[in-house]
Amino acid sequence: MRIAIDTDRCIGAGQCALTAPGVFTQDDDGFSALLPGREDGAGDPLAREAARACPVRAIAVTDDQ
């Protein structure tokens, strides 16, 4: 799995960090960020749910093939 955040689209709602705090955080400006080393979701089953919870669809989760 690969996770990407569209920083131009993010509005800082924080739903990702609330849903999957082991993968997402918010930066100093309040926008979504991945925790270091979590670009692959670190096996967290809530990573996909966090992407779905984003109100502006700023998070993309893709499967590595």
N, CA, C and O atoms as CSV, one atom per row, in Angstrom:
chain,resi,resn,atom,element,x,y,z
A,1,MET,N,N,0.845,-1.160,0.000
A,1,MET,CA,C,0.000,0.000,0.000
A,1,MET,C,C,0.901,1.237,0.000
A,1,MET,O,O,1.971,1.242,0.609
A,2,ARG,N,N,0.455,2.263,-0.683
A,2,ARG,CA,C,1.173,3.537,-0.727
A,2,ARG,C,C,0.180,4.645,-0.407
A,2,ARG,O,O,-0.939,4.634,-0.920
A,3,ILE,N,N,0.567,5.599,0.428
A,3,ILE,CA,C,-0.305,6.698,0.818
A,3,ILE,C,C,0.321,8.007,0.369
A,3,ILE,O,O,1.515,8.235,0.559
A,4,ALA,N,N,-0.500,8.868,-0.231
A,4,ALA,CA,C,-0.049,10.189,-0.646
A,4,ALA,C,C,-1.084,11.218,-0.209
A,4,ALA,O,O,-2.288,10.970,-0.271
A,5,ILE,N,N,-0.602,12.374,0.235
A,5,ILE,CA,C,-1.477,13.458,0.640
A,5,ILE,C,C,-1.301,14.603,-0.342
A,5,ILE,O,O,-0.183,15.066,-0.570
A,6,ASP,N,N,-2.405,15.062,-0.925
A,6,ASP,CA,C,-2.383,16.226,-1.804
A,6,ASP,C,C,-2.412,17.457,-0.902
A,6,ASP,O,O,-3.474,17.875,-0.441
A,7,THR,N,N,-1.245,18.026,-0.659
A,7,THR,CA,C,-1.136,19.146,0.273
A,7,THR,C,C,-1.819,20.410,-0.230
A,7,THR,O,O,-2.157,21.290,0.562
A,8,ASP,N,N,-2.023,20.506,-1.528
A,8,ASP,CA,C,-2.740,21.662,-2.069
A,8,ASP,C,C,-4.234,21.558,-1.806
A,8,ASP,O,O,-4.929,22.572,-1.749
A,9,ARG,N,N,-4.719,20.363,-1.651
A,9,ARG,CA,C,-6.148,20.124,-1.438
A,9,ARG,C,C,-6.519,20.066,0.049
A,9,ARG,O,O,-7.643,20.403,0.419
A,10,CYS,N,N,-5.589,19.645,0.890
A,10,CYS,CA,C,-5.852,19.466,2.322
A,10,CYS,C,C,-6.321,20.774,2.961
A,10,CYS,O,O,-5.750,21.838,2.720
A,11,ILE,N,N,-7.374,20.672,3.783
A,11,ILE,CA,C,-7.888,21.843,4.500
A,11,ILE,C,C,-7.621,21.752,6.000
A,11,ILE,O,O,-8.013,22.643,6.754
A,12,GLY,N,N,-6.962,20.690,6.434
A,12,GLY,CA,C,-6.615,20.541,7.840
A,12,GLY,C,C,-7.766,20.123,8.731
A,12,GLY,O,O,-7.787,20.471,9.911
A,13,ALA,N,N,-8.723,19.385,8.195
A,13,ALA,CA,C,-9.866,18.935,8.996
A,13,ALA,C,C,-9.432,17.983,10.105
A,13,ALA,O,O,-10.064,17.933,11.160
A,14,GLY,N,N,-8.364,17.231,9.878
A,14,GLY,CA,C,-7.824,16.347,10.912
A,14,GLY,C,C,-8.502,15.008,11.048
A,14,GLY,O,O,-8.185,14.254,11.968
A,15,GLN,N,N,-9.428,14.685,10.163
A,15,GLN,CA,C,-10.121,13.406,10.258
A,15,GLN,C,C,-9.176,12.233,10.083
A,15,GLN,O,O,-9.381,11.179,10.685
A,16,CYS,N,N,-8.148,12.398,9.271
A,16,CYS,CA,C,-7.189,11.303,9.070
A,16,CYS,C,C,-6.434,11.004,10.361
A,16,CYS,O,O,-6.272,9.840,10.730
A,17,ALA,N,N,-5.973,12.047,11.047
A,17,ALA,CA,C,-5.227,11.854,12.294
A,17,ALA,C,C,-6.122,11.285,13.396
A,17,ALA,O,O,-5.657,10.522,14.243
A,18,LEU,N,N,-7.387,11.649,13.386
A,18,LEU,CA,C,-8.317,11.094,14.371
A,18,LEU,C,C,-8.630,9.628,14.083
A,18,LEU,O,O,-8.781,8.827,15.005
A,19,THR,N,N,-8.727,9.284,12.806
A,19,THR,CA,C,-9.091,7.923,12.410
A,19,THR,C,C,-7.922,6.952,12.493
A,19,THR,O,O,-8.086,5.826,12.960
A,20,ALA,N,N,-6.749,7.374,12.047
A,20,ALA,CA,C,-5.563,6.501,12.043
A,20,ALA,C,C,-4.364,7.246,12.629
A,20,ALA,O,O,-3.456,7.628,11.889
A,21,PRO,N,N,-4.348,7.455,13.934
A,21,PRO,CA,C,-3.263,8.224,14.546
A,21,PRO,C,C,-1.896,7.542,14.485
A,21,PRO,O,O,-0.875,8.175,14.756
A,22,GLY,N,N,-1.871,6.280,14.136
A,22,GLY,CA,C,-0.600,5.583,13.973
A,22,GLY,C,C,0.029,5.800,12.615
A,22,GLY,O,O,1.151,5.357,12.369
A,23,VAL,N,N,-0.692,6.489,11.718
A,23,VAL,CA,C,-0.202,6.740,10.364
A,23,VAL,C,C,-0.130,8.240,10.076
A,23,VAL,O,O,0.836,8.717,9.480
A,24,PHE,N,N,-1.151,8.976,10.499
A,24,PHE,CA,C,-1.263,10.396,10.165
A,24,PHE,C,C,-1.076,11.288,11.380
A,24,PHE,O,O,-1.332,10.884,12.514
A,25,THR,N,N,-0.630,12.498,11.123
A,25,THR,CA,C,-0.532,13.539,12.130
A,25,THR,C,C,-0.880,14.854,11.439
A,25,THR,O,O,-1.237,14.867,10.261
A,26,GLN,N,N,-0.776,15.939,12.161
A,26,GLN,CA,C,-0.950,17.250,11.557
A,26,GLN,C,C,0.330,18.033,11.778
A,26,GLN,O,O,0.929,17.974,12.852
A,27,ASP,N,N,0.752,18.777,10.739
A,27,ASP,CA,C,1.986,19.550,10.845
A,27,ASP,C,C,1.756,20.807,11.683
A,27,ASP,O,O,0.665,21.010,12.217
A,28,ASP,N,N,2.756,21.629,11.795
A,28,ASP,CA,C,2.676,22.831,12.628
A,28,ASP,C,C,1.601,23.811,12.164
A,28,ASP,O,O,1.123,24.628,12.951
A,29,ASP,N,N,1.220,23.733,10.893
A,29,ASP,CA,C,0.182,24.605,10.349
A,29,ASP,C,C,-1.204,23.959,10.414
A,29,ASP,O,O,-2.192,24.569,10.005
A,30,GLY,N,N,-1.278,22.734,10.924
A,30,GLY,CA,C,-2.555,22.055,11.073
A,30,GLY,C,C,-2.968,21.196,9.897
A,30,GLY,O,O,-4.075,20.658,9.882
A,31,PHE,N,N,-2.090,21.060,8.906
A,31,PHE,CA,C,-2.412,20.249,7.733
A,31,PHE,C,C,-1.935,18.816,7.924
A,31,PHE,O,O,-1.021,18.550,8.705
A,32,SER,N,N,-2.556,17.910,7.210
A,32,SER,CA,C,-2.243,16.483,7.340
A,32,SER,C,C,-0.830,16.167,6.890
A,32,SER,O,O,-0.301,16.761,5.951
A,33,ALA,N,N,-0.238,15.213,7.589
A,33,ALA,CA,C,1.096,14.730,7.256
A,33,ALA,C,C,1.177,13.270,7.673
A,33,ALA,O,O,0.469,12.822,8.575
A,34,LEU,N,N,2.044,12.548,7.005
A,34,LEU,CA,C,2.303,11.162,7.375
A,34,LEU,C,C,3.373,11.125,8.452
A,34,LEU,O,O,4.333,11.895,8.411
A,35,LEU,N,N,3.208,10.242,9.400
A,35,LEU,CA,C,4.262,10.047,10.385
A,35,LEU,C,C,5.481,9.461,9.678
A,35,LEU,O,O,5.324,8.703,8.721
A,36,PRO,N,N,6.686,9.792,10.124
A,36,PRO,CA,C,7.889,9.254,9.481
A,36,PRO,C,C,7.846,7.731,9.385
A,36,PRO,O,O,7.555,7.038,10.360
A,37,GLY,N,N,8.143,7.231,8.188
A,37,GLY,CA,C,8.173,5.794,7.952
A,37,GLY,C,C,6.819,5.154,7.745
A,37,GLY,O,O,6.729,3.928,7.679
A,38,ARG,N,N,5.771,5.935,7.642
A,38,ARG,CA,C,4.418,5.396,7.506
A,38,ARG,C,C,3.835,5.577,6.097
A,38,ARG,O,O,2.628,5.430,5.904
A,39,GLU,N,N,4.669,5.888,5.135
A,39,GLU,CA,C,4.202,6.097,3.762
A,39,GLU,C,C,3.500,4.879,3.186
A,39,GLU,O,O,2.739,4.988,2.224
A,40,ASP,N,N,3.760,3.715,3.779
A,40,ASP,CA,C,3.125,2.471,3.318
A,40,ASP,C,C,1.959,2.056,4.209
A,40,ASP,O,O,1.404,0.970,4.045
A,41,GLY,N,N,1.590,2.915,5.144
A,41,GLY,CA,C,0.480,2.611,6.042
A,41,GLY,C,C,0.866,1.760,7.222
A,41,GLY,O,O,0.077,1.602,8.153
A,42,ALA,N,N,2.061,1.207,7.207
A,42,ALA,CA,C,2.591,0.383,8.302
A,42,ALA,C,C,1.630,-0.720,8.719
A,42,ALA,O,O,1.592,-1.104,9.888
A,43,GLY,N,N,0.862,-1.228,7.776
A,43,GLY,CA,C,-0.053,-2.320,8.073
A,43,GLY,C,C,-1.282,-1.912,8.870
A,43,GLY,O,O,-2.049,-2.768,9.311
A,44,ASP,N,N,-1.475,-0.613,9.057
A,44,ASP,CA,C,-2.619,-0.140,9.841
A,44,ASP,C,C,-3.899,-0.282,9.025
A,44,ASP,O,O,-4.027,0.345,7.973
A,45,PRO,N,N,-4.846,-1.089,9.486
A,45,PRO,CA,C,-6.084,-1.295,8.730
A,45,PRO,C,C,-6.954,-0.037,8.661
A,45,PRO,O,O,-7.870,0.033,7.842
A,46,LEU,N,N,-6.678,0.948,9.505
A,46,LEU,CA,C,-7.479,2.170,9.492
A,46,LEU,C,C,-6.983,3.211,8.487
A,46,LEU,O,O,-7.612,4.257,8.330
A,47,ALA,N,N,-5.860,2.941,7.801
A,47,ALA,CA,C,-5.329,3.907,6.839
A,47,ALA,C,C,-6.323,4.164,5.708
A,47,ALA,O,O,-6.524,5.314,5.318
A,48,ARG,N,N,-6.940,3.126,5.182
A,48,ARG,CA,C,-7.930,3.312,4.109
A,48,ARG,C,C,-9.172,4.041,4.618
A,48,ARG,O,O,-9.744,4.869,3.909
A,49,GLU,N,N,-9.580,3.737,5.824
A,49,GLU,CA,C,-10.732,4.418,6.415
A,49,GLU,C,C,-10.426,5.902,6.608
A,49,GLU,O,O,-11.304,6.744,6.420
A,50,ALA,N,N,-9.212,6.221,6.974
A,50,ALA,CA,C,-8.808,7.620,7.135
A,50,ALA,C,C,-8.895,8.366,5.806
A,50,ALA,O,O,-9.321,9.520,5.770
A,51,ALA,N,N,-8.496,7.715,4.717
A,51,ALA,CA,C,-8.606,8.343,3.396
A,51,ALA,C,C,-10.067,8.593,3.046
A,51,ALA,O,O,-10.403,9.635,2.484
A,52,ARG,N,N,-10.934,7.645,3.375
A,52,ARG,CA,C,-12.363,7.823,3.097
A,52,ARG,C,C,-12.969,8.919,3.973
A,52,ARG,O,O,-13.934,9.567,3.567
A,53,ALA,N,N,-12.423,9.132,5.155
A,53,ALA,CA,C,-12.952,10.137,6.082
A,53,ALA,C,C,-12.567,11.563,5.687
A,53,ALA,O,O,-13.161,12.520,6.185
A,54,CYS,N,N,-11.598,11.716,4.812
A,54,CYS,CA,C,-11.153,13.055,4.409
A,54,CYS,C,C,-12.276,13.761,3.644
A,54,CYS,O,O,-12.731,13.264,2.614
A,55,PRO,N,N,-12.725,14.923,4.146
A,55,PRO,CA,C,-13.854,15.603,3.509
A,55,PRO,C,C,-13.555,16.184,2.132
A,55,PRO,O,O,-14.478,16.467,1.369
A,56,VAL,N,N,-12.265,16.368,1.802
A,56,VAL,CA,C,-11.918,16.926,0.490
A,56,VAL,C,C,-11.144,15.933,-0.379
A,56,VAL,O,O,-10.607,16.300,-1.424
A,57,ARG,N,N,-11.092,14.672,0.063
A,57,ARG,CA,C,-10.424,13.599,-0.690
A,57,ARG,C,C,-8.965,13.949,-1.032
A,57,ARG,O,O,-8.511,13.768,-2.161
A,58,ALA,N,N,-8.254,14.455,-0.022
A,58,ALA,CA,C,-6.855,14.832,-0.219
A,58,ALA,C,C,-5.890,13.664,-0.060
A,58,ALA,O,O,-4.695,13.811,-0.316
A,59,ILE,N,N,-6.395,12.500,0.361
A,59,ILE,CA,C,-5.541,11.343,0.616
A,59,ILE,C,C,-5.807,10.262,-0.415
A,59,ILE,O,O,-6.951,9.868,-0.638
A,60,ALA,N,N,-4.743,9.789,-1.037
A,60,ALA,CA,C,-4.855,8.694,-2.007
A,60,ALA,C,C,-4.133,7.478,-1.435
A,60,ALA,O,O,-2.993,7.571,-0.979
A,61,VAL,N,N,-4.814,6.344,-1.470
A,61,VAL,CA,C,-4.227,5.078,-1.043
A,61,VAL,C,C,-4.238,4.163,-2.255
A,61,VAL,O,O,-5.289,3.879,-2.829
A,62,THR,N,N,-3.053,3.706,-2.635
A,62,THR,CA,C,-2.940,2.807,-3.777
A,62,THR,C,C,-2.248,1.531,-3.336
A,62,THR,O,O,-1.458,1.534,-2.392
A,63,ASP,N,N,-2.550,0.446,-4.023
A,63,ASP,CA,C,-1.917,-0.835,-3.739
A,63,ASP,C,C,-0.651,-0.958,-4.557
A,63,ASP,O,O,-0.639,-0.655,-5.750
A,64,ASP,N,N,0.422,-1.407,-3.909
A,64,ASP,CA,C,1.664,-1.700,-4.624
A,64,ASP,C,C,1.435,-2.966,-5.435
A,64,ASP,O,O,0.875,-3.942,-4.935
A,65,GLN,N,N,1.854,-2.945,-6.639
A,65,GLN,CA,C,1.700,-4.103,-7.503
A,65,GLN,C,C,3.037,-4.669,-7.874
A,65,GLN,O,O,3.108,-5.657,-8.605
